[in-house]
Amino acid sequence: MRSFTALCKRLSYTSLQTMAAKPILNVRLAPETLRKLDVVAAATRRTRSFIANEALEAWIEREIALIEDLQAGLEEVRAGKGIPHDKAMRQVDMAIERAAKRNVRRKVARK
């Protein structure tokens, strides 16, 4: 009969490495947030840790994308490719006004 050590040597080292425990992060949650987490965990038959990890990963990815976009925008401004704030705000205000007018026309057309 082979020993446990001999059996372990036959297994791939990388597969043993992937079985290592993940680092632990303690988080303080508001009672209502914890209640909602428990509802989702029960409904999806997942653990709190699984759901929290998935949510945190998604949030981090969004934040990284936002930071990268902001950095790219700052680089454009530094390179002189930006639009002055006043001009940009005028364009935004005009777009809002056009959208509001379209919405009013749609409401009138529905009546």
N, C-alpha and C positions, 0 to 999 in steps of 0.2 A: 504494500500500500504506500502510495506516495505521500510525502509530508505536505503540509499546508504551504510551507516555504517553497518547495519545489513547484507546486501548482501556481503560486503567485509569480514565480519567475517566468513561467510559461505565458502568463497574461501580458498583454501589451502594457508598457509603463504609462503610455499616454492615457489609456483607458482608466488606469488607477488614479492618475492625476485629475481627471475630470470629475471624479467622485469626491474631491475635496470639498469641505464645507465652504459656503459663501461667507464673506464677512458680515458681521451683524451691525445694524444701525438702530439705535433706540430713538424713537420719535414721540414727542408729546402731542397728543391729539385732543381736540375739543370733544367733549362727550357726544355731541351730535354727529361729528365726523366719524367717530368710532362706531356709533349706532348704524350710520349709513354703510360703513365698511362691512359691518357684520351682516347687514341685509344683502348686500351684493355678494358677499362670500357664501352665504347660505343659498342664495338663488342660483349661483353659478357652480356651487359645489367646489369652490376653490378655497385656499387658505387666505387668511389676512395677508400674510407675507407675500404670497404670489400676486395678489391684486395690488398691493402697495408697490411692489417691485415693478409690475407692468405700468402702473400709473406714473411712477417716478421716471422710468425710462422714457415714456412718451413725452412727459413734460420736459425732461432734459433735452431730448432731440429737438423739440420746438424752440426751446431757449437758445440752443446752439445755432439753429437756423436764423433766429432773430438777431443774435449777436453778429453772426457772419454778414447778414444783410446790412446791419447798421455800420459795421466796419467798412464794407464795400462802399456804402453811401458816403461815409466820411472821406474815404480815399478819393472818390469822385469830386467831392467839394474841394479838397486840397489841390486837386489837379485842375481846378477851375471849371469843372463840368456841371456844377450845381446850379440850381435856380434860386435866386434870392427869395428869402422867406416871404416878403410882401407879395411878390408875384405868385408864388406857389399858393398862398392863402387866397388870393383873388381867384385863381383857377379852381380851388376847392369850393369856395363860396358860390361861384357860378355853376359848378356841377351840382351842388346841393339845390340851388334855385331851379335848375332845369328839371331835376328829378322831382322836386315838389310840384312843379307845374304839370308834369306828366301824370303824377298821382291824382291831382285834382281833376284833370281831364278824364282819367279812367273812372273816377267815382261818379262824375256827371254822366258819362256814357252808360254806366250801369243802371242809372235811375230810369 
